[in-house]
Amino acid sequence: MDAALRPAVVIDNGTGYTKVGYAGNVEPSFSLPTVVAVNESFLNQSNGGNIGNYLAQYNTGIMADLDYFIGDEALSLPSSGVYNLSYPIQRSQVTNWDTMEKFWQQCIYNYLNCDPEDHYFLLTESPICSPEDREYMGEIMFETFNVPGLYVAVQPILALSAGCSTDKPQMTGVVVDIGDGATHVVPVVDGYIIGSSIKSFPISGNDVTQFVLQLLQERGELIPPEDSLGIARKVKEMYCYTSSDIVKVTKLGFARDLAIDVLNVLYLLIFNKADVEYNKHDKKPDKYIKQWVGVKPKTGVPFSFDIGYERFLGPEVFFHPEIYISDYDTPLSDVIDKCVQSAPIDTRRGLYKNVVLSGGSTMFKGFQKRLQKDLKKIVDDRIATSNARLGADVTPVEVNVVSHPIQRSAVWFGGSVVASLPEFYESCNTKEDYDEHGASICRTSPIFKGMY
């Protein structure tokens, strides 16, 4: 059967998680932590190691095609020193292509259980990736997996299309993509990314996890060290939310000026009478304070601890980053505003009108409302200042932060939609083109907006 008659394989490569599945589906078939556990003893044996290593692996049932594991299987392996964990993507960029190839191999053969020669592929990349990264992707896909066709799409554009509810989506907007390992604010105008206006934010989903863990530990909660990060991640995903306005009067900028630590910041906040969120927890602990109950993995002894202020303080780092990074105090809303203001002036109203959220770390309850309120205040204050200074009457700017049910997998879903279009197969770089011209064909892709 012609590969163009089969559904394409869509792989969204993320720092924390990679999502894989087939085009035409609403959700990915698998969402895997982007991690590989490599059996170093097997590699040593295959490179001339002693026969003892080989026999040891044979006796444990580990064969040549199982010298490494990925995703949750890799993370669940005992920490015996036999396997070393490797994270091939750091801050949205692939840093180890050999490990990335192993990861894709397991995704294709063991999870999707498909022959790559029978399917076209759509892979995603970060907006900050270089043309050389595209070449590496092409080399691996065409040389190792012999795929018939490949399309490399930029993640924010896919997320923008996924956030639209119309049959002909408006491909102008700002994509706020908050993943586990990186946060980017990317302006897109008529399907084109304005590269000079891309902004990065130093806090991502993993930082929220680390901050929640830090708060729990500094409060003296007894959490098993070997499972602490996993517990903090689950606390974040299950219980954290975004407050409407944690401090109505006092801005947290004093944290940097006074060079005080997190506990002192929290102490000052707790006794700030303008604070609302702390008072809610203190007055109604039964409603707002949750309890975590678990069993220590090594001893089997049960343990428990309370989950209190960290429920709203975790996501607060996006709006008051100085409580986590002492030398950075620019809120995410300000970063978005700077991104739009650095774009061409005739595009700014359209960008403010369509701020699209993407990534699992935008799923906190209340996140969209808080971000819209803060961003709108910045824009309205600027217009009010201009009107007062110039004596003019500037037309108000519409600010709209878009939240939708599939924003956790927005990039993958956008790729699924694109790869389902008939034009997709015509837009792919083919194996014949690769054999004739080499990996340089992967440096550029057809214009995305031409597919609509």
Helices and strands as residue ranges (DSSP letters): G 3-5, E 9-12, E 17-22, E 30-33, E 36-39, H 40-46, H 51-59, G 64-66, E 68-70, H 71-75, E 83-86, E 89-90, E 93-94, H 97-106, I 107-111, G 116-118, E 121-125, H 131-139, I 140-144, E 149-154, H 155-162, E 173-178, E 183-189, E 192-193, G 195-197, E 199-201, H 205-218, G 225-227, H 228-239, H 254-257, H 262-270, H 277-283, H 285-288, E 290-295, E 302-307, H 310-316, G 321-323, H 332-341, G 345-347, H 348-352, E 355-358, G 360-362, H 367-390, E 401-402, G 407-409, H 410-418, H 422-427, E 429-430, H 431-437, G 439-443, G 448-451
